[in-house]
Amino acid sequence: MTDLLTSLRSIEVSLARLGRVELIQSLRPGLSAESSALMVEACGFEPSDDIPALFGWHNGCSWEGDPKLGKMWVYPPFIFVYLQDAIRIYCELKRSGNWNPDWFPVLLDDAGDFYAVDQSEAAPRAVRHIRNEFLHRPVIEYSSLGAMARTWAAAFDNGALYVDPSDDCLNIHDDEFSSLAARMNPEISWWSDPELA
């Protein structure tokens, strides 16, 4: 998990450099690996070690007041939910019958889309981008949380992820990011097969 934590810390440094003050201040202290694993297991999900590592870095975001949503994005337009909220969301989605119980949400946006870790035998540890209107077609974008964090850290470093001065929100140069992601994740067809887009 050293690689994952190194990338997450790099992302945090980049967010601070880009002036994401509200976001940095909202990051909650991390949980112990044992504590987070027990909490996730209690809701019926068997986590791989990268989920406790993610919430060991920080236990998501929590803020008071009404900050501009775009200033809270760790990756546009997603926010990093804290573990207790992720568990609540997971349980609600699982009860709905429209959610695969092998997916554990870690990031969400205000449209109901998620990034979720897949613990199925077919794709263990993979990170799926699950779009609310395409629940039947959840795409794998990364082989693991570590691969996702590495890609995002590199995108901050090369400017593919940046702050748009017109609205002071985190934004993405889509073509530059997709090219970078394809180079860093050659085993993931989403980034190289235009028919999947």
Rosetta blueprint (number, residue, H / E / L):
1 M L
2 T H
3 D H
4 L H
5 L H
6 T H
7 S H
8 L H
9 R H
10 S H
11 I H
12 E H
13 V H
14 S H
15 L H
16 A H
17 R H
18 L L
19 G L
20 R L
21 V H
22 E H
23 L H
24 I H
25 Q H
26 S H
27 L E
28 R E
29 P E
30 G L
31 L L
32 S L
33 A H
34 E H
35 S H
36 S H
37 A H
38 L H
39 M H
40 V H
41 E H
42 A H
43 C L
44 G L
45 F L
46 E L
47 P L
48 S L
49 D L
50 D H
51 I H
52 P H
53 A H
54 L H
55 F H
56 G H
57 W H
58 H E
59 N E
60 G E
61 C E
62 S L
63 W L
64 E L
65 G L
66 D L
67 P L
68 K L
69 L H
70 G H
71 K H
72 M L
73 W L
74 V L
75 Y E
76 P L
77 P L
78 F E
79 I E
80 F E
81 V L
82 Y L
83 L H
84 Q H
85 D H
86 A H
87 I H
88 R H
89 I H
90 Y H
91 C H
92 E H
93 L H
94 K H
95 R H
96 S H
97 G L
98 N L
99 W L
100 N L
101 P L
102 D L
103 W E
104 F E
105 P E
106 V E
107 L E
108 L E
109 D L
110 D L
111 A L
112 G L
113 D L
114 F E
115 Y E
116 A E
117 V E
118 D E
119 Q L
120 S L
121 E L
122 A L
123 A L
124 P L
125 R L
126 A L
127 V E
128 R E
129 H E
130 I E
131 R L
132 N H
133 E H
134 F H
135 L L
136 H L
137 R L
138 P L
139 V E
140 I E
141 E E
142 Y E
143 S L
144 S L
145 L H
146 G H
147 A H
148 M H
149 A H
150 R H
151 T H
152 W H
153 A H
154 A H
155 A H
156 F H
157 D H
158 N H
159 G L
160 A L
161 L E
162 Y E
163 V E
164 D E
165 P L
166 S L
167 D L
168 D L
169 C E
170 L E
171 N E
172 I E
173 H L
174 D H
175 D H
176 E H
177 F H
178 S H
179 S H
180 L H
181 A H
182 A H
183 R H
184 M H
185 N L
186 P L
187 E L
188 I L
189 S H
190 W H
191 W H
192 S L
193 D L
194 P H
195 E H
196 L H
197 A L
